[in-house]
Amino acid sequence: MDNKKPSKTTEKARLKVKGLLDFLRHIQTTESLESEIKKGFSLDWEGLRGKAGCGSDALHKNNPDLKKEVDFEKSRLETLASRIGKEKSEGNAANSSSKQDHELSRLRKANKKLDQENKNLKQELNGAHLTNVGLLTTIANLEQELRQLRHFTRHS
């Protein structure tokens, strides 16, 4: 295992990817996405790397934890982008529906994450309970031995 401290270049690239992630999360409506697209923003990987100002390795290889989050936001924005044309034809009703769909998607993701955390905590609790039961059994056995020793030493 290599315990080297990441280079300044790697740290700078990570900050750029975090900046990209913040930028993507900031886009919440079709209007804001459409505005960014008009400014030249593109949702393909080349466009995302260009927006972040980093190379392929920084996004795909060196920061896999951030890439998963970028993937989620990219997918969310692609879904949002697919609604841009629909919303113009359907009017404001679709816009509120889009916001509700986004909120529902966000809440489902948060719920899934909390369910996983709950499962992990239950497993930890079960492990701690088994440890406690084992310790209590050991204590009971030691107390039994101590009583036997005391009884034996009194009658000797």
C-alpha positions in Angstrom: 0.0 0.0 0.0 1.3 3.4 -0.9 0.8 6.0 1.8 2.2 8.9 -0.2 0.5 12.3 0.2 -1.3 13.3 -3.0 0.6 15.8 -5.2 -0.4 19.4 -5.3 -1.5 18.8 -8.9 -3.8 15.9 -7.9 -5.2 18.0 -5.1 -5.9 20.9 -7.5 -7.5 18.5 -9.9 -9.7 17.1 -7.1 -10.8 20.7 -6.2 -11.7 21.3 -9.9 -13.8 18.2 -9.9 -15.5 19.3 -6.7 -16.2 22.7 -8.4 -17.7 20.9 -11.3 -19.9 18.9 -9.0 -21.1 22.1 -7.2 -21.8 23.7 -10.6 -23.9 20.7 -11.7 -25.8 20.6 -8.4 -26.6 24.3 -8.7 -28.5 23.6 -11.9 -32.0 22.8 -10.7 -34.4 23.9 -13.4 -34.7 23.5 -17.1 -34.4 27.3 -17.4 -31.0 27.3 -15.7 -29.9 24.3 -17.7 -31.0 25.9 -20.9 -29.2 29.1 -20.0 -25.9 27.2 -19.4 -26.3 25.3 -22.7 -26.8 28.6 -24.5 -23.5 29.7 -22.9 -21.8 26.7 -24.5 -22.1 24.1 -21.7 -22.3 20.5 -22.9 -23.4 17.5 -20.9 -21.0 15.1 -22.7 -17.8 14.0 -20.8 -15.6 16.3 -22.9 -17.9 19.2 -22.0 -17.8 18.3 -18.3 -14.0 18.0 -18.3 -13.8 21.3 -20.1 -16.1 23.0 -17.6 -14.0 21.6 -14.7 -10.8 22.5 -16.4 -9.3 19.1 -15.7 -8.2 16.0 -17.7 -9.7 12.6 -18.0 -7.7 11.0 -15.3 -8.8 13.6 -12.7 -12.4 12.9 -13.4 -12.4 9.2 -14.3 -9.4 7.6 -12.5 -8.1 9.6 -9.6 -11.4 10.6 -8.0 -13.8 7.6 -8.3 -15.8 8.8 -5.3 -16.5 12.2 -7.0 -17.1 10.5 -10.4 -20.0 8.6 -9.0 -21.6 11.8 -7.8 -20.8 13.5 -11.2 -22.5 10.5 -12.9 -25.6 11.0 -10.8 -25.8 14.7 -11.5 -25.0 14.2 -15.2 -27.9 11.7 -15.4 -30.2 14.0 -13.6 -29.3 16.9 -15.9 -29.7 14.7 -19.0 -33.2 13.9 -17.8 -33.8 17.6 -17.2 -32.5 18.4 -20.7 -34.9 15.9 -22.2 -37.8 17.9 -20.8 -36.7 21.3 -22.2 -38.6 20.8 -25.5 -41.6 19.2 -23.7 -41.9 22.1 -21.3 -42.1 24.7 -24.0 -45.0 22.9 -25.6 -46.8 21.9 -22.4 -46.4 25.2 -20.6 -46.0 25.8 -16.9 -47.7 22.7 -15.7 -44.8 20.6 -16.9 -42.3 22.9 -15.1 -43.9 22.2 -11.7 -44.1 18.5 -12.6 -40.4 18.6 -13.5 -39.5 20.1 -10.1 -41.6 17.5 -8.4 -40.0 14.7 -10.3 -36.6 16.0 -9.4 -37.5 16.3 -5.8 -39.0 12.8 -5.8 -35.8 11.5 -7.4 -33.6 13.3 -4.8 -35.7 12.0 -1.9 -35.6 8.4 -3.3 -31.8 8.6 -3.5 -31.6 10.1 0.0 -34.0 7.4 1.3 -31.9 4.6 -0.3 -28.8 6.0 1.2 -30.4 6.2 4.7 -31.7 2.7 4.3 -28.2 1.5 3.6 -26.8 3.4 6.6 -29.5 1.9 8.8 -28.7 -1.6 7.6 -25.0 -1.0 8.4 -25.8 0.4 11.8 -28.0 -2.6 12.6 -25.1 -4.9 11.6 -22.8 -3.0 13.9 -25.3 -3.2 16.7 -25.8 -6.9 16.3 -22.0 -7.4 16.4 -21.8 -5.2 19.6 -24.6 -7.2 21.1 -22.9 -10.5 20.4 -19.7 -9.1 22.0 -21.6 -8.0 25.1 -23.3 -11.4 25.4 -19.9 -13.1 25.1 -18.5 -10.8 27.8 -21.4 -11.4 30.1 -21.1 -15.1 29.7 -17.3 -14.9 30.5 -18.1 -12.8 33.6 -20.7 -15.3 34.8 -18.2 -18.1 34.3 -15.5 -16.3 36.2 -17.9 -15.4 39.0 -18.9 -19.1 39.2 -15.2 -20.1 39.4 -14.6 -17.5 42.1 -17.5 -18.8 44.2 -16.2 -22.3 43.8 -12.7 -21.3 44.8 -14.0 -19.4 47.8 -16.1 -22.4 48.8 -13.2 -24.7 48.3 -10.7 -22.5 50.3 -13.2 -22.2 53.3 -13.6 -26.0 53.6 -9.9 -26.7 53.2 
